[in-house]
Amino acid sequence: MSPDFAIGFGRQAIELALTMALPMLGVGLAVGVIVSVIQAATQIQEMTLTFIPKVVSMFVALLMALPWLMERMVTFTRDIFINLPTYIR
């Protein structure tokens, strides 16, 4: 296994991790901005008002994106196992 291959393999794994985290992070960001605007408009500065909606919305986004996430993860793992003999050489 050459250093270029190892770097490419690591890069591919990091890209997959980032694309899998993107839906939840995007939803958390959007909900955080909306709640912050509401808090600024009403001048209510309670920390649980930002935390609970973000956690719930990210959990819902995870449930909705779970089939896509599992398909990506299974495809990546299957490709690793199929190409394992060529990686060892």
N, CA, C and O atoms as CSV, one atom per row, in Angstrom:
chain,resi,resn,atom,element,x,y,z
A,1,MET,N,N,0.858,-1.170,0.000
A,1,MET,CA,C,0.000,0.000,0.000
A,1,MET,C,C,0.904,1.234,0.000
A,1,MET,O,O,1.744,1.402,0.884
A,2,SER,N,N,0.723,2.074,-0.986
A,2,SER,CA,C,1.560,3.262,-1.123
A,2,SER,C,C,1.012,4.398,-0.244
A,2,SER,O,O,-0.154,4.388,0.151
A,3,PRO,N,N,1.870,5.365,0.048
A,3,PRO,CA,C,1.408,6.518,0.832
A,3,PRO,C,C,0.293,7.300,0.125
A,3,PRO,O,O,-0.616,7.815,0.776
A,4,ASP,N,N,0.367,7.386,-1.190
A,4,ASP,CA,C,-0.684,8.088,-1.937
A,4,ASP,C,C,-2.030,7.383,-1.797
A,4,ASP,O,O,-3.071,8.028,-1.672
A,5,PHE,N,N,-1.994,6.055,-1.820
A,5,PHE,CA,C,-3.233,5.296,-1.653
A,5,PHE,C,C,-3.808,5.497,-0.253
A,5,PHE,O,O,-5.016,5.675,-0.095
A,6,ALA,N,N,-2.947,5.469,0.760
A,6,ALA,CA,C,-3.416,5.643,2.137
A,6,ALA,C,C,-4.024,7.027,2.340
A,6,ALA,O,O,-5.041,7.172,3.017
A,7,ILE,N,N,-3.400,8.035,1.753
A,7,ILE,CA,C,-3.927,9.395,1.864
A,7,ILE,C,C,-5.263,9.508,1.144
A,7,ILE,O,O,-6.194,10.129,1.656
A,8,GLY,N,N,-5.362,8.915,-0.031
A,8,GLY,CA,C,-6.622,8.941,-0.778
A,8,GLY,C,C,-7.730,8.197,-0.057
A,8,GLY,O,O,-8.881,8.634,-0.043
A,9,PHE,N,N,-7.370,7.062,0.544
A,9,PHE,CA,C,-8.352,6.282,1.286
A,9,PHE,C,C,-8.851,7.056,2.508
A,9,PHE,O,O,-10.048,7.075,2.792
A,10,GLY,N,N,-7.926,7.691,3.226
A,10,GLY,CA,C,-8.313,8.514,4.376
A,10,GLY,C,C,-9.164,9.699,3.970
A,10,GLY,O,O,-10.120,10.056,4.658
A,11,ARG,N,N,-8.811,10.308,2.849
A,11,ARG,CA,C,-9.586,11.449,2.334
A,11,ARG,C,C,-11.010,11.030,2.001
A,11,ARG,O,O,-11.969,11.738,2.307
A,12,GLN,N,N,-11.132,9.857,1.364
A,12,GLN,CA,C,-12.461,9.358,1.010
A,12,GLN,C,C,-13.292,9.079,2.268
A,12,GLN,O,O,-14.491,9.358,2.291
A,13,ALA,N,N,-12.669,8.537,3.299
A,13,ALA,CA,C,-13.383,8.252,4.543
A,13,ALA,C,C,-13.826,9.547,5.234
A,13,ALA,O,O,-14.939,9.628,5.754
A,14,ILE,N,N,-12.957,10.549,5.236
A,14,ILE,CA,C,-13.317,11.831,5.855
A,14,ILE,C,C,-14.435,12.519,5.078
A,14,ILE,O,O,-15.344,13.091,5.680
A,15,GLU,N,N,-14.375,12.470,3.746
A,15,GLU,CA,C,-15.442,13.060,2.935
A,15,GLU,C,C,-16.776,12.376,3.197
A,15,GLU,O,O,-17.814,13.033,3.275
A,16,LEU,N,N,-16.744,11.058,3.332
A,16,LEU,CA,C,-17.974,10.328,3.635
A,16,LEU,C,C,-18.523,10.725,4.999
A,16,LEU,O,O,-19.730,10.916,5.149
A,17,ALA,N,N,-17.657,10.849,5.987
A,17,ALA,CA,C,-18.104,11.244,7.330
A,17,ALA,C,C,-18.718,12.642,7.311
A,17,ALA,O,O,-19.737,12.884,7.958
A,18,LEU,N,N,-18.108,13.547,6.581
A,18,LEU,CA,C,-18.642,14.909,6.505
A,18,LEU,C,C,-19.975,14.965,5.773
A,18,LEU,O,O,-20.885,15.676,6.200
A,19,THR,N,N,-20.102,14.222,4.671
A,19,THR,CA,C,-21.376,14.238,3.950
A,19,THR,C,C,-22.476,13.559,4.755
A,19,THR,O,O,-23.650,13.897,4.607
A,20,MET,N,N,-22.108,12.609,5.600
A,20,MET,CA,C,-23.114,11.965,6.431
A,20,MET,C,C,-23.552,12.874,7.583
A,20,MET,O,O,-24.694,12.794,8.034
A,21,ALA,N,N,-22.665,13.723,8.053
A,21,ALA,CA,C,-23.001,14.628,9.151
A,21,ALA,C,C,-23.722,15.886,8.669
A,21,ALA,O,O,-24.363,16.577,9.460
A,22,LEU,N,N,-23.620,16.180,7.380
A,22,LEU,CA,C,-24.158,17.427,6.840
A,22,LEU,C,C,-25.656,17.629,7.075
A,22,LEU,O,O,-26.041,18.732,7.465
A,23,PRO,N,N,-26.519,16.641,6.865
A,23,PRO,CA,C,-27.954,16.905,7.090
A,23,PRO,C,C,-28.271,17.322,8.522
A,23,PRO,O,O,-29.028,18.268,8.738
A,24,MET,N,N,-27.699,16.627,9.497
A,24,MET,CA,C,-27.985,16.965,10.886
A,24,MET,C,C,-27.402,18.322,11.278
A,24,MET,O,O,-28.040,19.101,11.987
A,25,LEU,N,N,-26.196,18.592,10.814
A,25,LEU,CA,C,-25.583,19.884,11.135
A,25,LEU,C,C,-26.324,21.041,10.479
A,25,LEU,O,O,-26.481,22.103,11.083
A,26,GLY,N,N,-26.778,20.843,9.254
A,26,GLY,CA,C,-27.539,21.892,8.567
A,26,GLY,C,C,-28.855,22.193,9.263
A,26,GLY,O,O,-29.225,23.355,9.431
A,27,VAL,N,N,-29.556,21.150,9.664
A,27,VAL,CA,C,-30.830,21.344,10.371
A,27,VAL,C,C,-30.572,22.023,11.717
A,27,VAL,O,O,-31.304,22.934,12.105
A,28,GLY,N,N,-29.537,21.580,12.425
A,28,GLY,CA,C,-29.206,22.203,13.714
A,28,GLY,C,C,-28.861,23.670,13.563
A,28,GLY,O,O,-29.243,24.493,14.396
A,29,LEU,N,N,-28.137,24.002,12.500
A,29,LEU,CA,C,-27.792,25.401,12.249
A,29,LEU,C,C,-29.024,26.231,11.946
A,29,LEU,O,O,-29.186,27.326,12.483
A,30,ALA,N,N,-29.892,25.715,11.089
A,30,ALA,CA,C,-31.102,26.458,10.718
A,30,ALA,C,C,-32.005,26.684,11.926
A,30,ALA,O,O,-32.501,27.791,12.137
A,31,VAL,N,N,-32.215,25.647,12.710
A,31,VAL,CA,C,-33.072,25.780,13.896
A,31,VAL,C,C,-32.431,26.718,14.911
A,31,VAL,O,O,-33.126,27.498,15.562
A,32,GLY,N,N,-31.109,26.647,15.049
A,32,GLY,CA,C,-30.419,27.549,15.973
A,32,GLY,C,C,-30.574,29.005,15.585
A,32,GLY,O,O,-30.773,29.860,16.448
A,33,VAL,N,N,-30.485,29.296,14.293
A,33,VAL,CA,C,-30.645,30.682,13.831
A,33,VAL,C,C,-32.075,31.163,14.057
A,33,VAL,O,O,-32.297,32.287,14.505
A,34,ILE,N,N,-33.043,30.299,13.742
A,34,ILE,CA,C,-34.448,30.681,13.928
A,34,ILE,C,C,-34.753,30.939,15.400
A,34,ILE,O,O,-35.402,31.928,15.741
A,35,VAL,N,N,-34.287,30.054,16.263
A,35,VAL,CA,C,-34.537,30.235,17.702
A,35,VAL,C,C,-33.812,31.474,18.213
A,35,VAL,O,O,-34.349,32.185,19.062
A,36,SER,N,N,-32.617,31.749,17.726
A,36,SER,CA,C,-31.887,32.943,18.157
A,36,SER,C,C,-32.595,34.223,17.739
A,36,SER,O,O,-32.627,35.196,18.492
A,37,VAL,N,N,-33.163,34.221,16.535
A,37,VAL,CA,C,-33.918,35.393,16.092
A,37,VAL,C,C,-35.150,35.589,16.966
A,37,VAL,O,O,-35.472,36.714,17.350
A,38,ILE,N,N,-35.832,34.505,17.277
A,38,ILE,CA,C,-37.011,34.597,18.153
A,38,ILE,C,C,-36.611,35.084,19.536
A,38,ILE,O,O,-37.299,35.917,20.126
A,39,GLN,N,N,-35.485,34.561,20.063
A,39,GLN,CA,C,-35.022,35.022,21.376
A,39,GLN,C,C,-34.637,36.494,21.360
A,39,GLN,O,O,-34.914,37.220,22.315
A,40,ALA,N,N,-34.007,36.933,20.293
A,40,ALA,CA,C,-33.624,38.344,20.210
A,40,ALA,C,C,-34.850,39.245,20.107
A,40,ALA,O,O,-34.863,40.352,20.645
A,41,ALA,N,N,-35.881,38.764,19.412
A,41,ALA,CA,C,-37.097,39.570,19.259
A,41,ALA,C,C,-37.887,39.643,20.566
A,41,ALA,O,O,-38.480,40.675,20.881
A,42,THR,N,N,-37.892,38.560,21.315
A,42,THR,CA,C,-38.678,38.542,22.555
A,42,THR,C,C,-37.846,38.856,23.787
A,42,THR,O,O,-38.404,39.020,24.872
A,43,GLN,N,N,-36.545,38.943,23.654
A,43,GLN,CA,C,-35.605,39.206,24.741
A,43,GLN,C,C,-35.681,38.160,25.845
A,43,GLN,O,O,-35.458,38.467,27.015
A,44,ILE,N,N,-35.992,36.938,25.474
A,44,ILE,CA,C,-35.963,35.816,26.416
A,44,ILE,C,C,-34.634,35.103,26.192
A,44,ILE,O,O,-34.393,34.577,25.105
A,45,GLN,N,N,-33.779,35.079,27.193
A,45,GLN,CA,C,-32.450,34.488,27.047
A,45,GLN,C,C,-32.324,33.240,27.922
A,45,GLN,O,O,-31.556,33.218,28.884
A,46,GLU,N,N,-33.067,32.233,27.583
A,46,GLU,CA,C,-33.028,30.967,28.307
A,46,GLU,C,C,-32.268,29.945,27.465
A,46,GLU,O,O,-32.586,29.760,26.291
A,47,MET,N,N,-31.274,29.281,28.044
A,47,MET,CA,C,-30.431,28.354,27.293
A,47,MET,C,C,-31.189,27.105,26.843
A,47,MET,O,O,-30.888,26.555,25.783
A,48,THR,N,N,-32.155,26.651,27.621
A,48,THR,CA,C,-32.890,25.445,27.223
A,48,THR,C,C,-33.762,25.706,26.000
A,48,THR,O,O,-34.107,24.768,25.281
A,49,LEU,N,N,-34.123,26.954,25.754
A,49,LEU,CA,C,-34.917,27.273,24.572
A,49,LEU,C,C,-34.117,27.087,23.282
A,49,LEU,O,O,-34.707,26.899,22.218
A,50,THR,N,N,-32.807,27.136,23.358
A,50,THR,CA,C,-32.005,26.878,22.170
A,50,THR,C,C,-31.594,25.418,22.081
A,50,THR,O,O,-31.488,24.863,20.987
A,51,PHE,N,N,-31.365,24.801,23.223
A,51,PHE,CA,C,-30.837,23.441,23.231
A,51,PHE,C,C,-31.880,22.398,22.831
A,51,PHE,O,O,-31.612,21.554,21.977
A,52,ILE,N,N,-33.051,22.449,23.433
A,52,ILE,CA,C,-34.081,21.417,23.204
A,52,ILE,C,C,-34.556,21.394,21.749
A,52,ILE,O,O,-34.597,20.312,21.163
A,53,PRO,N,N,-34.915,22.524,21.134
A,53,PRO,CA,C,-35.346,22.459,19.725
A,53,PRO,C,C,-34.255,21.942,18.789
A,53,PRO,O,O,-34.547,21.222,17.834
A,54,LYS,N,N,-32.996,22.306,19.058
A,54,LYS,CA,C,-31.907,21.824,18.216
A,54,LYS,C,C,-31.764,20.309,18.318
A,54,LYS,O,O,-31.627,19.629,17.301
A,55,VAL,N,N,-31.793,19.783,19.524
A,55,VAL,CA,C,-31.634,18.343,19.723
A,55,VAL,C,C,-32.789,17.589,19.076
A,55,VAL,O,O,-32.573,16.583,18.400
A,56,VAL,N,N,-33.996,18.063,19.277
A,56,VAL,CA,C,-35.165,17.381,18.709
A,56,VAL,C,C,-35.131,17.437,17.184
A,56,VAL,O,O,-35.395,16.433,16.522
A,57,SER,N,N,-34.809,18.598,16.623
A,57,SER,CA,C,-34.788,18.716,15.162
A,57,SER,C,C,-33.657,17.892,14.554
A,57,SER,O,O,-33.829,17.325,13.476
A,58,MET,N,N,-32.521,17.813,15.212
A,58,MET,CA,C,-31.426,16.993,14.696
A,58,MET,C,C,-31.766,15.511,14.784
A,58,MET,O,O,-31.377,14.737,13.911
A,59,PHE,N,N,-32.481,15.109,15.820
A,59,PHE,CA,C,-32.917,13.717,15.932
A,59,PHE,C,C,-33.917,13.371,14.828
A,59,PHE,O,O,-33.847,12.291,14.241
A,60,VAL,N,N,-34.836,14.279,14.551
A,60,VAL,CA,C,-35.801,14.053,13.466
A,60,VAL,C,C,-35.076,13.993,12.118
A,60,VAL,O,O,-35.407,13.158,11.276
A,61,ALA,N,N,-34.092,14.869,11.909
A,61,ALA,CA,C,-33.314,14.839,10.668
A,61,ALA,C,C,-32.540,13.529,10.550
A,61,ALA,O,O,-32.418,12.975,9.457
A,62,LEU,N,N,-32.020,13.036,11.663
A,62,LEU,CA,C,-31.322,11.752,11.646
A,62,LEU,C,C,-32.256,10.618,11.265
A,62,LEU,O,O,-31.891,9.750,10.473
A,63,LEU,N,N,-33.451,10.620,11.822
A,63,LEU,CA,C,-34.422,9.576,11.484
A,63,LEU,C,C,-34.824,9.638,10.013
A,63,LEU,O,O,-34.997,8.601,9.372
A,64,MET,N,N,-34.972,10.843,9.481
A,64,MET,CA,C,-35.363,10.977,8.082
A,64,MET,C,C,-34.221,10.610,7.130
A,64,MET,O,O,-34.462,10.059,6.056
A,65,ALA,N,N,-32.988,10.912,7.519
A,65,ALA,CA,C,-31.843,10.653,6.647
A,65,ALA,C,C,-31.229,9.276,6.871
A,65,ALA,O,O,-30.294,8.901,6.165
A,66,LEU,N,N,-31.731,8.523,7.831
A,66,LEU,CA,C,-31.120,7.244,8.179
A,66,LEU,C,C,-31.040,6.249,7.017
A,66,LEU,O,O,-30.000,5.607,6.866
A,67,PRO,N,N,-32.068,6.087,6.197
A,67,PRO,CA,C,-31.907,5.149,5.059
A,67,PRO,C,C,-30.774,5.556,4.115
A,67,PRO,O,O,-30.003,4.705,3.672
A,68,TRP,N,N,-30.671,6.836,3.807
A,68,TRP,CA,C,-29.600,7.321,2.937
A,68,TRP,C,C,-28.241,7.141,3.604
A,68,TRP,O,O,-27.278,6.739,2.952
A,69,LEU,N,N,-28.157,7.437,4.901
A,69,LEU,CA,C,-26.898,7.285,5.616
A,69,LEU,C,C,-26.445,5.830,5.642
A,69,LEU,O,O,-25.271,5.537,5.415
A,70,MET,N,N,-27.375,4.921,5.917
A,70,MET,CA,C,-27.027,3.503,5.963
A,70,MET,C,C,-26.603,2.996,4.589
A,70,MET,O,O,-25.681,2.188,4.484
A,71,GLU,N,N,-27.268,3.464,3.542
A,71,GLU,CA,C,-26.904,3.037,2.188
A,71,GLU,C,C,-25.486,3.485,1.849
A,71,GLU,O,O,-24.714,2.720,1.272
A,72,ARG,N,N,-25.145,4.714,2.202
A,72,ARG,CA,C,-23.788,5.219,1.952
A,72,ARG,C,C,-22.756,4.439,2.754
A,72,ARG,O,O,-21.695,4.091,2.236
A,73,MET,N,N,-23.065,4.165,4.016
A,73,MET,CA,C,-22.132,3.459,4.875
A,73,MET,C,C,-21.926,2.010,4.414
A,73,MET,O,O,-20.800,1.513,4.388
A,74,VAL,N,N,-23.015,1.347,4.055
A,74,VAL,CA,C,-22.925,-0.037,3.593
A,74,VAL,C,C,-22.161,-0.105,2.266
A,74,VAL,O,O,-21.353,-1.013,2.068
A,75,THR,N,N,-22.405,0.833,1.367
A,75,THR,CA,C,-21.692,0.855,0.090
A,75,THR,C,C,-20.197,1.052,0.301
A,75,THR,O,O,-19.385,0.371,-0.325
A,76,PHE,N,N,-19.836,1.967,1.167
A,76,PHE,CA,C,-18.416,2.224,1.444
A,76,PHE,C,C,-17.757,0.989,2.054
A,76,PHE,O,O,-16.662,0.602,1.646
A,77,THR,N,N,-18.422,0.372,3.031
A,77,THR,CA,C,-17.863,-0.816,3.687
A,77,THR,C,C,-17.773,-1.988,2.717
A,77,THR,O,O,-16.782,-2.717,2.714
A,78,ARG,N,N,-18.795,-2.171,1.899
A,78,ARG,CA,C,-18.777,-3.251,0.912
A,78,ARG,C,C,-17.635,-3.058,-0.082
A,78,ARG,O,O,-16.955,-4.021,-0.436
A,79,ASP,N,N,-17.418,-1.827,-0.534
A,79,ASP,CA,C,-16.313,-1.558,-1.451
A,79,ASP,C,C,-14.957,-1.849,-0.804
A,79,ASP,O,O,-14.040,-2.336,-1.465
A,80,ILE,N,N,-14.840,-1.551,0.474
A,80,ILE,CA,C,-13.594,-1.854,1.175
A,80,ILE,C,C,-13.358,-3.361,1.208
A,80,ILE,O,O,-12.258,-3.820,0.902
A,81,PHE,N,N,-14.377,-4.133,1.575
A,81,PHE,CA,C,-14.205,-5.583,1.678
A,81,PHE,C,C,-14.001,-6.232,0.313
A,81,PHE,O,O,-13.232,-7.187,0.202
A,82,ILE,N,N,-14.661,-5.743,-0.714
A,82,ILE,CA,C,-14.496,-6.310,-2.059
A,82,ILE,C,C,-13.077,-6.051,-2.577
A,82,ILE,O,O,-12.469,-6.929,-3.190
A,83,ASN,N,N,-12.561,-4.870,-2.334
A,83,ASN,CA,C,-11.244,-4.490,-2.854
A,83,ASN,C,C,-10.105,-4.770,-1.879
A,83,ASN,O,O,-8.974,-4.355,-2.129
A,84,LEU,N,N,-10.372,-5.454,-0.790
A,84,LEU,CA,C,-9.355,-5.726,0.214
A,84,LEU,C,C,-8.138,-6.468,-0.348
A,84,LEU,O,O,-7.010,-6.123,0.005
A,85,PRO,N,N,-8.325,-7.475,-1.210
A,85,PRO,CA,C,-7.119,-8.133,-1.760
A,85,PRO,C,C,-6.224,-7.188,-2.562
A,85,PRO,O,O,-5.001,-7.327,-2.541
A,86,THR,N,N,-6.820,-6.238,-3.262
A,86,THR,CA,C,-5.975,-5.300,-4.017
A,86,THR,C,C,-5.320,-4.283,-3.094
A,86,THR,O,O,-4.248,-3.768,-3.411
A,87,TYR,N,N,-5.942,-3.987,-1.965
A,87,TYR,CA,C,-5.350,-3.041,-1.015
A,87,TYR,C,C,-4.125,-3.647,-0.330
A,87,TYR,O,O,-3.177,-2.932,-0.005
A,88,ILE,N,N,-4.142,-4.933,-0.115
A,88,ILE,CA,C,-3.061,-5.581,0.623
A,88,ILE,C,C,-1.781,-5.623,-0.213
A,88,ILE,O,O,-0.682,-5.518,0.331
A,89,ARG,N,N,-1.918,-5.776,-1.519
A,89,ARG,CA,C,-0.731,-5.860,-2.378
A,89,ARG,C,C,0.085,-4.648,-2.346
A,89,ARG,O,O,1.113,-4.578,-3.020
